[in-house]
Amino acid sequence: MAKPKTAITPTRDENYPEWYQQVVRRADLAETSPVRGCMVIKPWGCSLWENMQQGLDGMFKATGHRNAYFPLFIPKRFLEKEAEHVEGFAKECAVVTHHRLEAGPDGGLVPAGELEEPLVVRPTSETIIGDAFSRWIESYRDLPLLINQWANVVRWEMRTRLFLRTAEFLWQEGHTAHATADEAMAHTHKMLGVYQEFAERFMAMPVLTGSKTAGERFPGAVETLCIEAMMQDRKALQAGTSHFLGQNFAKAQDITYQSDQGQLEHCWTTSWGVSTRLIGAMIMCHGDDDGIICPPRLAPAHVVILPITGRSETPEAIHNYCRKLADDLRVQPYHGRHLEVEVDERDLRGGEKNWQWVRRGVPIRLEVGPRDMEADSVFMARRDRPAKDKVSVGRTEFLSSITQTLDEMQQGLFDRALAFREAHTAVIDSEEAFREWFTAPKGEPTPPHGGFALTHFCGDEGIEAKIADELGVTVRCVPFGDDEPGTCPFSGKPSPKRVVWAKAY
Amino acid sequence: MAKPKTAITPTRDENYPEWYQQVVRRADLAETSPVRGCMVIKPWGCSLWENMQQGLDGMFKATGHRNAYFPLFIPKRFLEKEAEHVEGFAKECAVVTHHRLEAGPDGGLVPAGELEEPLVVRPTSETIIGDAFSRWIESYRDLPLLINQWANVVRWEMRTRLFLRTAEFLWQEGHTAHATADEAMAHTHKMLGVYQEFAERFMAMPVLTGSKTAGERFPGAVETLCIEAMMQDRKALQAGTSHFLGQNFAKAQDITYQSDQGQLEHCWTTSWGVSTRLIGAMIMCHGDDDGIICPPRLAPAHVVILPITGRSETPEAIHNYCRKLADDLRVQPYHGRHLEVEVDERDLRGGEKNWQWVRRGVPIRLEVGPRDMEADSVFMARRDRPAKDKVSVGRTEFLSSITQTLDEMQQGLFDRALAFREAHTAVIDSEEAFREWFTAPKGEPTPPHGGFALTHFCGDEGIEAKIADELGVTVRCVPFGDDEPGTCPFSGKPSPKRVVWAKAY
């Protein structure tokens, strides 16, 4: 059988990392820029991010948070206040040292106006927001303080990949302060729950939830919780983290409150964030060899209408028919917004246009030619089915069933991703089986193979480091909930519960 | 008569600049941060900005623009490409020179990893976006290219004032490319029209529109158009600008397209922006001695409900009554969103709560005590009337008239601001009268006095500089439209039309 033609070359099987780069490029999501490590997010990618923002922002507000905005720059002395924190970020931060450019000896411009204290472009904002919290919080009446910020951050990454790892990225960072450890910990869990709900309901992406081992914790955190998703190369992607910071930052920055007993106490704080990395997760969770597949809840457009006027004697009638159809769709509510519709009237070949929307992952494509118009019907293709599967549907029937169809697609994407994860998750009880799971069969490319492995684990950091070194596999999370105690296959020591191992982005 | 008590000290008359600082602080809009010149935008201020963003973003999308996101950093060589542009921004930009911190000789951290080429934190993005345009545009079919970016920018200002002039601020910057000069110029005007409509309809702030004189143009622009509003100290505030860039940036950055004739041509570009400065404009256009007044179209909350449970035997019944009222309000549509309602159940004195909402400018405040509940009515105060003017309104009547009341308030704020501007605008024909207009009467504080002066003007830059130097007054704009030619009162030379002079922020 001849290899079927795909819109993306190479395919996922042929070369997954290169497939990813090509999908991002050909779906017009983003591109590299002349600034090392910084990306340009193109309109289609920006629109996906805006839809993610809107969904998340609604959930943050529904859980009592308010948005604020804090300075881009962090004085060096702030970063230095929390020892682990600065240790974690000092190695990769953009440092502002001057505040103007002036003509240099060779005529070009050189930095001038040296700052007394260097400023770091925020890699995260615990310290600058903590400083504000120390001023805003006076008594227990001011608690809990629940703040979120939408912002850009910079971490000077050497090896970058669009959306997954870039020097500058967009994100939200939640920062909260509480009167007690229990309340702060409960909030850390609550926000992880928000992320899980967002991943599963909006992104149609099933996630595991759990806590990180010590080595994978956020610098300065007491505990880091995470959501982890499986990509189609069976690697794990950390899609969001929620940190219980204990009193580490509160003590470093003097965030105190007067209790109802009149005592001065340190607050307990949390922070949590998701970023444009979620776009990378969405691409690798659902995309196929024809491009990305947008979950309907996040799609920049739900429906694209392609007027096929080629041999028609009345092209204007077809255009009008399509525009009217678009208007009838746009008034339909869909999960708190309305259906978004594109009518592609560009003067391009129909095939070229069609494939462009396939690659961009629009859930529903409609072709309308003279015969469709006469029959008052549309020729419909669903992005979750092969590109050539098209069916004729009566206009009225289409209009009355479209939101249900989209909901089915949303659920279908989730179900498919969940089935994939389950098919590539193994419960493993011996080191030999574990090594075999994560080693590619001879002659087969690597990845894909393996996936998630659930084993007992004694928690020894040396073992974890050795496995990471030898197999490139790490503990992605220690799942929540009860489990039977058992024996660690690596050390033979007792283990309280199973952990999830995987290769990871 | 005793001086009436005001929520803000000093009053506008006593000390306008200090009144402004106090209003910003006491309305909880923003505060200075430990980072020189950078502000913290607090939740109430952030919410105002989000509402502005939402209004503007809808208008940008309705005029065919799409959002994208470009790097925060601009390589030095990019900035240098357009001579006037770099001249305008080099003096005040944050320069990143290193990409990590490491332990220095005295144990503290010092910048390390020096960059081969310094990066400038974007003061504006013409050059970095122009670089993308030069890649994105190939033929006339790609034009016009209509892009907008929501972002933070940094201009190293030495003398800062919250919202009005800060080192970092939030803004949007539109960037478009066109095939012809006429089309680009028409687009420059169109976007100024969008700004005017936004200022007048959303902010209830009347603006003059016109073009800037050469000295006030954006660095690198051929023509700068602007909207100018009068503040209550009679000074002008430039609230938005729209630039026709000609082919200056296209030539500097090689932004070309192939015409339908097959010729390679340079594009014509525009850029336009508004920023968080609009919040400062809103404050100074409408605020009074009790705090800010939010135009209903931008208000973070339209209605605040204060349950008065002081002497009640059934506080829970009152709270429930208030919550039910809030729910009934929240389902009401209001200009594309729904009514936003706060129920303030905090355990604070009623007077303290009430004044807090007055200072924050919520359009409608409702008090509900036992007797109101019994009578099924609310005790209502409007923020555009004195704080003590409260009327009892039946619940049903209130619910059915609230959106109309808000619309009346919105119009009332506009009308009041327009009347103020008209009362303080003079048509002047002699230099003597001009100097008198802009000079405070003896013994009177300065400002307020004067306002806008419309005079003929020959356009001589030396005269403009001399007047700026002596009186602190500049040409704010050359209004659009036809006018009678006349004689310049400063030079005696012919003048094509009148211009608008004022002191300015």
Contacts between the chains, C-beta under 8 A, distances in Angstrom:
chain1	res1	chain2	res2	distance
A	31	B	132	7.9
A	31	B	135	8.0
A	33	B	70	7.2
A	33	B	71	5.0
A	33	B	128	7.3
A	33	B	131	7.7
A	33	B	132	7.4
A	34	B	75	6.3
A	34	B	78	7.4
A	34	B	128	7.9
A	34	B	131	6.0
A	35	B	71	4.4
A	35	B	73	4.9
A	35	B	74	7.4
A	35	B	75	6.2
A	35	B	119	6.8
A	35	B	128	7.4
A	38	B	71	3.7
A	38	B	72	7.0
A	38	B	73	6.2
A	39	B	71	7.5
A	40	B	68	6.9
A	40	B	69	7.2
A	40	B	70	5.4
A	40	B	71	6.9
A	40	B	132	5.5
A	41	B	68	6.0
A	41	B	69	4.0
A	41	B	70	7.9
A	42	B	68	5.6
A	43	B	66	3.8
A	43	B	67	6.4
A	43	B	68	5.1
A	43	B	147	7.3
A	46	B	66	7.4
A	46	B	67	4.8
A	46	B	68	5.1
A	46	B	69	5.6
A	47	B	66	7.3
A	47	B	67	7.1
A	49	B	69	7.8
A	50	B	67	6.8
A	66	B	43	3.8
A	66	B	46	7.4
A	66	B	47	7.3
A	67	B	43	6.4
A	67	B	46	4.8
A	67	B	47	7.1
A	67	B	50	6.8
A	68	B	40	6.9
A	68	B	41	6.0
A	68	B	42	5.7
A	68	B	43	5.1
A	68	B	46	5.1
A	69	B	40	7.1
A	69	B	41	4.0
A	69	B	46	5.6
A	69	B	49	7.9
A	69	B	170	6.7
A	70	B	33	7.2
A	70	B	40	5.4
A	70	B	41	8.0
A	71	B	33	5.0
A	71	B	35	4.3
A	71	B	38	3.6
A	71	B	39	7.5
A	71	B	40	7.0
A	71	B	168	6.1
A	72	B	38	7.0
A	72	B	121	7.5
A	72	B	152	5.8
A	72	B	154	6.8
A	72	B	168	5.3
A	73	B	35	4.9
A	73	B	38	6.2
A	73	B	94	7.4
A	73	B	168	7.4
A	74	B	35	7.4
A	75	B	34	6.3
A	75	B	35	6.2
A	76	B	101	6.8
A	76	B	108	8.0
A	76	B	109	6.0
A	78	B	34	7.5
A	79	B	101	7.6
A	79	B	109	7.8
A	80	B	108	7.3
A	80	B	109	6.2
A	86	B	101	7.7
A	86	B	109	7.1
A	90	B	100	6.3
A	90	B	101	4.1
A	90	B	102	6.9
A	90	B	109	6.0
A	91	B	100	5.2
A	91	B	101	7.9
A	91	B	102	7.9
A	92	B	99	7.2
A	92	B	100	6.2
A	93	B	99	7.1
A	93	B	100	6.2
A	93	B	101	6.4
A	94	B	73	7.4
A	94	B	96	4.8
A	94	B	98	7.8
A	94	B	99	6.0
A	94	B	119	7.4
A	95	B	96	6.4
A	95	B	97	6.7
A	95	B	98	4.1
A	95	B	99	7.0
A	95	B	100	7.4
A	95	B	101	6.5
A	95	B	111	4.4
A	96	B	94	4.7
A	96	B	95	6.4
A	96	B	96	5.3
A	96	B	97	7.7
A	96	B	121	6.8
A	97	B	95	6.7
A	97	B	96	7.7
A	97	B	97	4.7
A	97	B	98	6.5
A	97	B	111	5.7
A	98	B	94	7.8
A	98	B	95	4.2
A	98	B	97	6.5
A	98	B	118	7.8
A	99	B	92	7.2
A	99	B	93	7.2
A	99	B	94	6.0
A	99	B	95	7.0
A	99	B	156	4.3
A	100	B	90	6.3
A	100	B	91	5.2
A	100	B	92	6.2
A	100	B	93	6.2
A	100	B	95	7.3
A	100	B	156	6.6
A	101	B	76	6.8
A	101	B	79	7.6
A	101	B	86	7.7
A	101	B	90	4.1
A	101	B	91	7.9
A	101	B	93	6.4
A	101	B	95	6.4
A	101	B	118	7.6
A	101	B	120	7.2
A	102	B	90	6.9
A	102	B	91	7.9
A	108	B	76	8.0
A	108	B	80	7.3
A	109	B	76	6.1
A	109	B	79	7.8
A	109	B	80	6.3
A	109	B	86	7.1
A	109	B	90	6.0
A	110	B	118	7.9
A	111	B	95	4.4
A	111	B	97	5.7
A	111	B	118	5.3
A	113	B	156	7.8
A	118	B	98	7.8
A	118	B	101	7.6
A	118	B	110	7.9
A	118	B	111	5.3
A	119	B	35	6.8
A	119	B	94	7.4
A	120	B	101	7.2
A	121	B	72	7.5
A	121	B	96	6.9
A	121	B	121	7.4
A	128	B	33	7.3
A	128	B	34	7.9
A	128	B	35	7.4
A	131	B	33	7.7
A	131	B	34	6.0
A	132	B	31	7.9
A	132	B	33	7.4
A	132	B	40	5.5
A	135	B	31	7.9
A	141	B	346	7.8
A	141	B	347	7.5
A	147	B	43	7.3
A	151	B	152	7.7
A	152	B	72	5.7
A	152	B	151	7.7
A	152	B	152	6.9
A	154	B	72	6.8
A	156	B	99	4.3
A	156	B	100	6.6
A	156	B	113	7.8
A	168	B	71	6.1
A	168	B	72	5.3
A	168	B	73	7.3
A	170	B	69	6.7
A	346	B	141	7.8
A	347	B	141	7.5
